[in-house]
Amino acid sequence: MMDGENMELVGVTHVLDAITFWAQNVKDDQAIDNIRKALADKCPTAPRVLGSPNPQKIYGAVFSEDSCWYRCKVLQQTDNFHVSYIDYGNTEFVSRSALVELPGDLQAPCLVKKYKFQGFSVSTDQDSAHFLQGKAFLQNLIYGKKVRIQKKSVCLDGTVLVQAFQGNLDIGEEVLKMKFAKFTLPGSNREGPMSVRALQESHCPWPQRVLDWPGPQGDGDIPGSTVCMPKLRPVFPDQSPLSMKEKSKATAQHAANLMKKKMDQELVEENQRLKAERETQRREDQLRDSLSELQKLKEEIANYAKEAERWKVERNTLQNQSEQLEKHLQVAKQEVQGRKCGRDMVVQAVRGQLKKKEKQVDKLLDSAVAERFCRLAEGVDSLRGLRERNPGNTDSDSLTESINIVINNSISAPVAMEKLESAWRDYSLAQEKLEACQTKEQLWDLIDNRNKVRGVLTATVESFLQEVECLPVRQRMDKLEEVSSSLTAVFGPASMEGDVGQQAFEQFSQWRTQRSQLTSSVRDGTDKALQALCTWSENVGKFFCLSANTVVGVNDIVDGVNELLKQAENNVAKELDSPLSVGEQNNHETKAVSNAFHKVMQHIQSEQSLLSDIMEKYLLNTKFKGEMLQWQNASPTPDSLFSVKKRIRSLRAQLRWRQVEEASLEEAEDFDLTEILKKKEEIAETRNTLFHEIGQERKEYMKLSAVAEGCCPELPLLYPEADIHSHMSSGGLVVKSLDRDMFDAEPMKELSGRRPLVCTEFQGQRVILKGYTVNEEAEARVLERTTQFHRTRTQRESQTDTGILPLLALFFSKSDPLAYVMVPYFPNGSLWNVQAAKPLTASETVKVMRGVARGLQALHAAGVTHASLNPNNVFVLHRHQGMVGDYDFIKTPVQRAVDSGMVAGSISLVAPELRQTQGTPPTPACDMYSYGCLLFWLHAPGFNGDLDSGSRLALDISGVKLEDNLQALLSKLLVCVGRLTAAETLADDYFLSDQ
């Protein structure tokens, strides 16, 4: 027998061969857990190993199979590092990137020891099938499980010679029985083999937790429960480095002495625990055996009730028959004295049959008990699964938690918010009066009044900002968004229409309390009935245990058994059939939950709206406070603008003088080319400086315009000489400092058929100046139309592709009745020139026409009809970006729409309704017809048919083959009525399929 006083409990972490393994002491559980947490926390940020590692030092390495960090020592370095995991015993090769330095608190000794069965040896041929089978046998037997060991001695290399047990099973004897090892130590005091319990199979290569075993469970039976450790790869002998096998004798002896002292103390404590827990394990074994017996009887109880009744009736019948036979036998005895032997044989046969019948009846009575317990066990198993699937009212719990979060932690409107709104109304009214003022006599009174109102507003803003900064607005908004998302995921989208009443939360709380009480009542009844049955089962176990004294009597076992079973069956069936267990709700309960959900969602939406309003006001007032701080000490003035204008006048005078000097040199009799070239360079330098100052002037105007539109609307009236109003009304397009004679322009004769066009350079960019002959009336129209076109684009400057040609500047000549519009110059960039040089591919056409549609969408949204969409007025950039060009700002839309240039090849771009009725104003639908014609021309440039064929295209007649998506789009554009808008065109499949 085993000496329990000298036993030690270990968990096996690695198997080397059929008799050698690595294991951890169960008392190192906490230390291993602490090391694991420290490694996970420190290793990801620890420094990598540089240079050659120290073999005596402990490092951290990422194990390849689970990507977790473990302590290791470097055994050998080649291309990679051969490391040994010192807390588990296995080895592997890792790269330098997977190896890090560890701090001093993780340089503790290893927590794993090497053990070997005393008196055994194995084959040295590690590649043989017999060696590998032996290793696999021991690994399946103890790997990842807890075993008890009895230490015998310690080898020079530190290997501990032991005798190991798993329950009552001697593991060494099992290895010896399977002939995987030889017994080489004669006379050793080994105990005989014990009874072998069924081994627990490990379902994973590395269990989940190391040495979390709670202690012995019975007399010498330690379960082979899984233990936690990383998924380390098993180590084969040929992977073990030579340096791990060679240890000095002196070091091993010293380690053995220290280990012996520590193990003696630990074994004393462990054996005390073993004794205390043996009784518990024995009881669990008995209960497990009883449950196993009940399971075996399960198949014999199907028809118990009917069979029991039938056999009872049959037994009564047989008893009656037996009495009748007895009577007949008495009569026969008197009548047939000579047949005594025959009569005895008949009676014996009848009695044997009767005994056989009685045995069958008793067997059926036993089956009835098994049948009853089986039904109860099935019901309990179903109830256990039901409780696991429905641990509680999780949906109602989440709704209750959400209600508490929304109601109890809500943020109310700041106290200063109402005052702030009133102060802003007064301030806005004062600003509006300043903007409407036309005379300086009233201006100063209005400014004084505005300043007083502004002072009140500034104080209110400061109070509001301080109050908002103390509120967790952003965190609250995030929390409300989180609660809203979680509730929507559980209950679906909420309808915000209608009012569910103020009592929704109270009704839901009452329903939830009642439901919780009913559920608890049903479950408590079931638990009490089953507990009573468990108590009876324990008494049965104590009564039938002959090896121990017991106070349990026969009455304790027999009395009330039927009542206990009946009560347990009824309570289990009641809970299984209860609608509370399966989460069923009637219409009233469903309405209570639905009303509470909609009510809390309404609260969330209301508070989110309030918080958004608070944040919007906070940002607006923060900006206002910054502006007030900027102009706190001085009012805004256009002094910087006047300085720039002064420099512009000076540079313009210099430019004119140098141009005169250049003309004089060119007309002189002694023509000096060097001087002329030098003078041209001076003129170019002066012109560039002048254009730079004009750019600075525009920036100053932008700053003053922003101030005038914001806090100082009186600025244009205070400084009329600055002409701020002109810049603001044109959206920054008008540049009065520009004049035609400033530019070194080249005439573009090929494009000047309608009006004079010149090409020049402005601020480093090639531009075109379009000249319009204007009088006072025409000048106002040009200013109005160019400003409208310019504002349409600038309002969409946040988009990467506006689809509209930018207008760079508008200025009026000071010497001629001409207005000049400055636009970018794209050499050969018109759609007509691109198609003539190298036609667009199908995919390029989609991208270009998408940009044109975006431009039309922007113009139509601003109320502008282009009415001049033709190949010469559509521009292509880099063969993938299209944009709508400007139109003739002198002509009206009616004049532009019927211009002779509205053709593409042989296709007329004029909409049918404009051709049918002269003088009809064009509409955005006319632009879309022109757009459809351009799109068709790009795919069929040689088309000569008639597109105006009724309400829809008749493309099949022309013989032109188009893609289905394109033909479907054209059929919606080239119609007389019901054409697509620009926005609808962009959403068509023709453009979506390309994306």
Secondary structure as the mmCIF struct_conf table of DSSP 4:
data_model
#
loop_
_struct_conf.conf_type_id
_struct_conf.id
_struct_conf.beg_label_comp_id
_struct_conf.beg_label_asym_id
_struct_conf.beg_label_seq_id
_struct_conf.end_label_comp_id
_struct_conf.end_label_asym_id
_struct_conf.end_label_seq_id
HELX_RH_3T_P HELX_RH_3T_P1 GLY A 4 ASN A 6
STRN STRN1 GLU A 8 VAL A 15
BEND BEND1 ASP A 17 ILE A 19
STRN STRN2 THR A 20 ASN A 25
HELX_RH_3T_P HELX_RH_3T_P2 VAL A 26 ASP A 28
HELX_RH_AL_P HELX_RH_AL_P1 ASP A 29 LYS A 42
HELX_RH_3T_P HELX_RH_3T_P3 CYS A 43 THR A 45
BEND BEND2 ALA A 46 ALA A 46
HELX_LH_PP_P HELX_LH_PP_P1 PRO A 47 PRO A 47
STRN STRN3 ARG A 48 ARG A 48
HELX_LH_PP_P HELX_LH_PP_P2 VAL A 49 VAL A 49
BEND BEND3 GLY A 51 SER A 52
HELX_LH_PP_P HELX_LH_PP_P3 PRO A 53 ASN A 54
TURN_TY1_P TURN_TY1_P1 PRO A 55 GLN A 56
BEND BEND4 LYS A 57 LYS A 57
STRN STRN4 TYR A 59 VAL A 62
TURN_TY1_P TURN_TY1_P2 SER A 64 ASP A 66
STRN STRN5 TRP A 69 GLN A 77
BEND BEND5 THR A 78 ASN A 80
STRN STRN6 PHE A 81 TYR A 85
TURN_TY1_P TURN_TY1_P3 ILE A 86 TYR A 88
STRN STRN7 THR A 91 VAL A 94
HELX_RH_3T_P HELX_RH_3T_P4 ARG A 96 ALA A 98
STRN STRN8 LEU A 99 GLU A 101
HELX_RH_3T_P HELX_RH_3T_P5 GLY A 104 LEU A 106
HELX_LH_PP_P HELX_LH_PP_P4 ALA A 108 CYS A 110
BEND BEND6 LEU A 111 LEU A 111
STRN STRN9 LYS A 113 PHE A 117
TURN_TY1_P TURN_TY1_P4 GLN A 118 GLY A 119
STRN STRN10 PHE A 120 SER A 121
BEND BEND7 THR A 124 THR A 124
TURN_TY1_P TURN_TY1_P5 GLN A 126 ASP A 127
BEND BEND8 SER A 128 SER A 128
HELX_RH_AL_P HELX_RH_AL_P2 ALA A 129 ILE A 142
TURN_TY1_P TURN_TY1_P6 TYR A 143 GLY A 144
BEND BEND9 LYS A 145 LYS A 145
STRN STRN11 LYS A 146 VAL A 154
TURN_TY1_P TURN_TY1_P7 LEU A 156 ASP A 157
BEND BEND10 GLY A 158 GLY A 158
HELX_LH_PP_P HELX_LH_PP_P5 THR A 159 THR A 159
STRN STRN12 VAL A 160 GLN A 166
TURN_TY1_P TURN_TY1_P8 GLY A 167 ASN A 168
STRN STRN13 LEU A 169 ASP A 170
HELX_RH_AL_P HELX_RH_AL_P3 ILE A 171 LYS A 177
TURN_TY1_P TURN_TY1_P9 MET A 178 LYS A 179
BEND BEND11 PHE A 180 ALA A 181
STRN STRN14 LYS A 182 PHE A 183
TURN_TY1_P TURN_TY1_P10 PRO A 186 GLY A 187
HELX_LH_PP_P HELX_LH_PP_P6 ARG A 190 PRO A 193
HELX_LH_PP_P HELX_LH_PP_P7 SER A 195 SER A 202
BEND BEND12 HIS A 203 TRP A 206
BEND BEND13 GLN A 208 LEU A 211
BEND BEND14 GLY A 215 GLY A 215
BEND BEND15 GLY A 218 GLY A 220
HELX_LH_PP_P HELX_LH_PP_P8 LEU A 232 PHE A 236
HELX_RH_3T_P HELX_RH_3T_P6 PRO A 237 GLN A 239
BEND BEND16 SER A 240 SER A 240
HELX_RH_AL_P HELX_RH_AL_P4 LEU A 242 LYS A 245
HELX_RH_AL_P HELX_RH_AL_P5 LYS A 249 LYS A 296
HELX_RH_3T_P HELX_RH_3T_P7 LEU A 297 GLU A 300
TURN_TY1_P TURN_TY1_P11 ALA A 302 ASN A 303
HELX_RH_AL_P HELX_RH_AL_P6 TYR A 304 GLU A 335
HELX_RH_3T_P HELX_RH_3T_P8 GLN A 337 ARG A 339
HELX_RH_AL_P HELX_RH_AL_P7 LYS A 340 ARG A 389
BEND BEND17 PRO A 391 GLY A 392
HELX_RH_AL_P HELX_RH_AL_P8 THR A 394 ASN A 408
TURN_TY1_P TURN_TY1_P12 ASN A 409 ASN A 409
HELX_LH_PP_P HELX_LH_PP_P9 SER A 412 PRO A 414
HELX_RH_AL_P HELX_RH_AL_P9 VAL A 415 ALA A 436
HELX_RH_AL_P HELX_RH_AL_P10 LYS A 440 GLU A 469
TURN_TY1_P TURN_TY1_P13 CYS A 470 CYS A 470
BEND BEND18 LEU A 471 LEU A 471
HELX_RH_AL_P HELX_RH_AL_P11 VAL A 473 PHE A 491
HELX_LH_PP_P HELX_LH_PP_P10 PRO A 493 SER A 495
BEND BEND19 GLU A 497 GLY A 498
TURN_TY1_P TURN_TY1_P14 GLN A 502 GLN A 503
HELX_RH_AL_P HELX_RH_AL_P12 ALA A 504 PHE A 543
TURN_TY1_P TURN_TY1_P15 PHE A 544 PHE A 544
TURN_TY1_P TURN_TY1_P16 LEU A 546 SER A 547
BEND BEND20 ALA A 548 ALA A 548
HELX_RH_AL_P HELX_RH_AL_P13 VAL A 554 VAL A 558
TURN_TY1_P TURN_TY1_P17 ASP A 559 GLY A 560
HELX_RH_AL_P HELX_RH_AL_P14 VAL A 561 ASP A 577
TURN_TY1_P TURN_TY1_P18 PRO A 579 GLY A 583
HELX_RH_AL_P HELX_RH_AL_P15 ASN A 587 GLN A 630
TURN_TY1_P TURN_TY1_P19 TRP A 631 TRP A 631
BEND BEND21 GLN A 632 ALA A 634
BEND BEND22 PRO A 638 PRO A 638
HELX_RH_AL_P HELX_RH_AL_P16 ASP A 639 GLU A 667
BEND BEND23 ALA A 668 ASP A 670
HELX_RH_AL_P HELX_RH_AL_P17 LEU A 673 GLU A 709
TURN_TY1_P TURN_TY1_P20 GLY A 710 CYS A 711
TURN_TY1_P TURN_TY1_P21 PRO A 713 GLU A 714
HELX_RH_AL_P HELX_RH_AL_P18 LEU A 715 LEU A 718
HELX_RH_3T_P HELX_RH_3T_P9 PRO A 720 ALA A 722
HELX_RH_AL_P HELX_RH_AL_P19 ILE A 724 SER A 729
TURN_TY1_P TURN_TY1_P22 SER A 730 GLY A 732
STRN STRN15 VAL A 734 VAL A 734
TURN_TY1_P TURN_TY1_P23 LYS A 736 SER A 737
HELX_RH_3T_P HELX_RH_3T_P10 ARG A 740 MET A 742
BEND BEND24 PHE A 743 PHE A 743
STRN STRN16 GLU A 746 PRO A 747
HELX_RH_3T_P HELX_RH_3T_P11 LYS A 749 LEU A 751
BEND BEND25 GLY A 753 ARG A 755
STRN STRN17 LEU A 757 PHE A 762
TURN_TY1_P TURN_TY1_P24 GLN A 763 GLY A 764
STRN STRN18 GLN A 765 THR A 773
HELX_RH_AL_P HELX_RH_AL_P20 GLU A 776 THR A 794
TURN_TY1_P TURN_TY1_P25 GLN A 795 SER A 798
BEND BEND26 GLN A 799 THR A 800
STRN STRN19 ILE A 804 ILE A 804
HELX_LH_PP_P HELX_LH_PP_P11 LEU A 805 LEU A 807
STRN STRN20 ALA A 809 PHE A 812
BEND BEND27 LYS A 814 PRO A 817
STRN STRN21 LEU A 818 PRO A 824
TURN_TY1_P TURN_TY1_P26 PRO A 827 ASN A 828
STRN STRN22 SER A 830 SER A 830
HELX_RH_AL_P HELX_RH_AL_P21 LEU A 831 ALA A 837
BEND BEND28 LYS A 838 LYS A 838
HELX_LH_PP_P HELX_LH_PP_P12 PRO A 839 THR A 841
HELX_RH_AL_P HELX_RH_AL_P22 ALA A 842 ALA A 861
TURN_TY1_P TURN_TY1_P27 ALA A 862 GLY A 863
HELX_RH_3T_P HELX_RH_3T_P12 PRO A 871 ASN A 873
STRN STRN23 VAL A 874 LEU A 877
TURN_TY1_P TURN_TY1_P28 HIS A 878 HIS A 880
STRN STRN24 GLN A 881 VAL A 884
HELX_LH_PP_P HELX_LH_PP_P13 GLY A 885 ASP A 886
BEND BEND29 PHE A 889 LYS A 891
HELX_RH_AL_P HELX_RH_AL_P23 PRO A 893 ALA A 897
TURN_TY1_P TURN_TY1_P29 VAL A 898 VAL A 898
TURN_TY1_P TURN_TY1_P30 SER A 900 GLY A 901
STRN STRN25 VAL A 903 ALA A 904
TURN_TY1_P TURN_TY1_P31 GLY A 905 SER A 906
STRN STRN26 ILE A 907 SER A 908
BEND BEND30 VAL A 910 VAL A 910
HELX_RH_AL_P HELX_RH_AL_P24 PRO A 912 GLN A 916
BEND BEND31 THR A 917 THR A 917
TURN_TY1_P TURN_TY1_P32 GLN A 918 GLY A 919
HELX_LH_PP_P HELX_LH_PP_P14 THR A 920 PRO A 922
HELX_RH_AL_P HELX_RH_AL_P25 PRO A 924 HIS A 939
TURN_TY1_P TURN_TY1_P33 PRO A 941 GLY A 942
BEND BEND32 GLY A 945 GLY A 945
BEND BEND33 LEU A 947 LEU A 947
TURN_TY1_P TURN_TY1_P34 GLY A 950 SER A 951
BEND BEND34 ARG A 952 ARG A 952
HELX_RH_AL_P HELX_RH_AL_P26 LEU A 955 SER A 958
TURN_TY1_P TURN_TY1_P35 GLY A 959 GLY A 959
HELX_RH_AL_P HELX_RH_AL_P27 ASP A 964 LEU A 973
BEND BEND35 LEU A 974 GLY A 978
HELX_LH_PP_P HELX_LH_PP_P15 ARG A 979 THR A 981
HELX_RH_AL_P HELX_RH_AL_P28 ALA A 982 LEU A 986
TURN_TY1_P TURN_TY1_P36 ALA A 987 ALA A 987
BEND BEND36 ASP A 988 ASP A 988
HELX_RH_AL_P HELX_RH_AL_P29 ASP A 989 LEU A 992
TURN_TY1_P TURN_TY1_P37 SER A 993 ASP A 994
#
